[in-house]
Amino acid sequence: MKITVVGAGLAGAWTVRALLEASPDIRVCWIDRAGGPAKGSSGNRAGIFKPILTPTETPGSWLSVQAFRHLVRELEGATYARGYFSTEGLVQIPQDEAEAKKLQTALKTREWKRDMAVAISADGIREKTGHVGRFPGIFFPKGGWLSPAGWIHASFEDLKSHHEDRLIWEWNREGIDPQATMSHADAIVFCTAEDSVRLEEFRAIKTQIIRGQISIIRSAKFTVGPLPAAFHEYWIKLPTGDVMMGATHDRDDSATDPRPGDHPRLLERIGPDFLKVFEGDPHALATPVEIRAGLRFGVDTHMPKMGRLPRSSETWDCPVYALTAMGSRGILWAPLLSRILAAEILGHDKVRGTSTPHEAVQKIRTMVGFQHA
Ligand SMILES: Cc1cc2nc3c(=O)[nH]c(=O)nc-3n(C[C@H](O)[C@H](O)[C@H](O)COP(=O)(O)OP(=O)(O)OC[C@H]3O[C@@H](n4cnc5c(N)ncnc54)[C@H](O)[C@@H]3O)c2cc1C
């Protein structure tokens, strides 16, 4: 079976892996309109992952627990990508008393397993992070960070070496020309995020694009007292000793390339306190290591979407699937959903590469699938 996967971000990269690992009979053609993988939102240096804590269970928080467990297992086995992720824990630091209360309520009203989330006192936060605060927060023992771009490149190299004869790739190629794309494929999977899976065309699904960008600043020291409010939400440490700091802001165009005004606008938004973090460190005020923009693409339910698209488009005459709408949680959603999608495409009853129970898989399919008439 030949499958074309369009899009080389997190969704595409996990889908290619899931397909190749699900069956030795699959051949994958992987394409992207950019000049290489991880040029869209997944080009971020690092993003965080953790389960979604809500006081009562919501579809999103339930799914996040399944996805989080799966992600941690995937990463702990991902020897090919060492250095591009950590599952060593993540601290969520409240900004004020009200937020601290909210977090503790969310923690207490549901019984969170200790591998998911535990309370951490203000002293505990100080010991772990050096952050001086007065409020308790939450520690996610297996939470952490992943470099989407780093992981995608490492995974690609790993797949090339293990499945050389079953994987081909073409960059600088648009995937929306139906004839060209279908001529190679028994099925097509769109992992193109923002604009080219025309979901509306298939069945009026309301889509939205959240514009945002992130900057990564090199910092040698991190011990100059309280962090400015814009930053002290999470604590993560990169293996290089750099600290990732980011901020997002909306802008009125949807281009993913950074613009000259982006950096001053970011600084303006996060405020003068920002620079204080670096006081006493002569190297730290250097310009950002990277400033880039990315789009977060979602649908009106704020849930990811995955599965076969309803056949309401005349344009495509082979099965068309999508894994998309991952919004600001692509790191969390993509690994599990891609395994389930691979099983669906291949008609496998059992999903390979996960220990997620069968009933949970069935529930996820219903939850995130596209509506069929
Ligand atoms: C500022 C910012 C911060 C974020 N922080 C986090 C975080 O902390 N934790 C987290 O989990 N997530 C985070 N995210 C979200 C995460 O980055 C996204 O959910 C994820 O990268 C989306 O992956 P994707 O593969 O769906 O899309 P993308 O990475 O955008 O990949 C889509 C690919 O499709 C290609 N493409 C599009 N159209 C076509 C076409 N017609 N033909 C061929 N190729 C095409 C593009 O070139 C692109 O490579 C953040 C996102 C942003 C922007």
The ligand as an ORCA input file, in Angstrom:
! r2SCAN-3c Opt
* xyz 0 1
  C       4.381     30.211     19.355
  C       3.948     28.794     19.515
  C       4.175     28.127     20.723
  C       3.778     26.804     20.896
  N       4.039     26.153     22.088
  C       3.644     24.849     22.237
  C       3.893     24.146     23.437
  O       4.504     24.671     24.371
  N       3.442     22.848     23.536
  C       2.759     22.234     22.516
  O       2.370     21.056     22.658
  N       2.519     22.883     21.370
  C       2.935     24.187     21.212
  N       2.659     24.857     20.064
  C       1.822     24.201     19.071
  C       2.580     23.234     18.187
  O       3.764     23.860     17.742
  C       1.631     22.879     17.049
  O       0.467     22.273     17.558
  C       2.294     21.899     16.081
  O       3.565     22.354     15.700
  C       1.417     21.731     14.870
  O       2.015     20.770     14.072
  P       1.426     20.439     12.642
  O       2.257     19.362     12.079
  O      -0.052     20.264     12.733
  O       1.622     21.821     11.836
  P       2.921     22.475     11.210
  O       4.119     22.308     12.044
  O       2.539     23.874     10.837
  O       3.162     21.616      9.895
  C       2.357     21.744      8.748
  C       3.239     21.521      7.555
  O       2.414     21.455      6.391
  C       3.074     22.097      5.342
  N       2.053     22.477      4.354
  C       1.012     23.313      4.510
  N       0.290     23.377      3.387
  C       0.895     22.554      2.490
  C       0.627     22.198      1.129
  N      -0.394     22.722      0.456
  N       1.448     21.317      0.511
  C       2.510     20.790      1.156
  N       2.816     21.101      2.432
  C       2.026     21.971      3.091
  C       3.776     23.272      5.994
  O       4.862     23.713      5.203
  C       4.203     22.665      7.325
  O       5.510     22.136      7.257
  C       3.097     26.150     19.855
  C       2.861     26.809     18.640
  C       3.294     28.119     18.462
  C       3.054     28.786     17.142
*
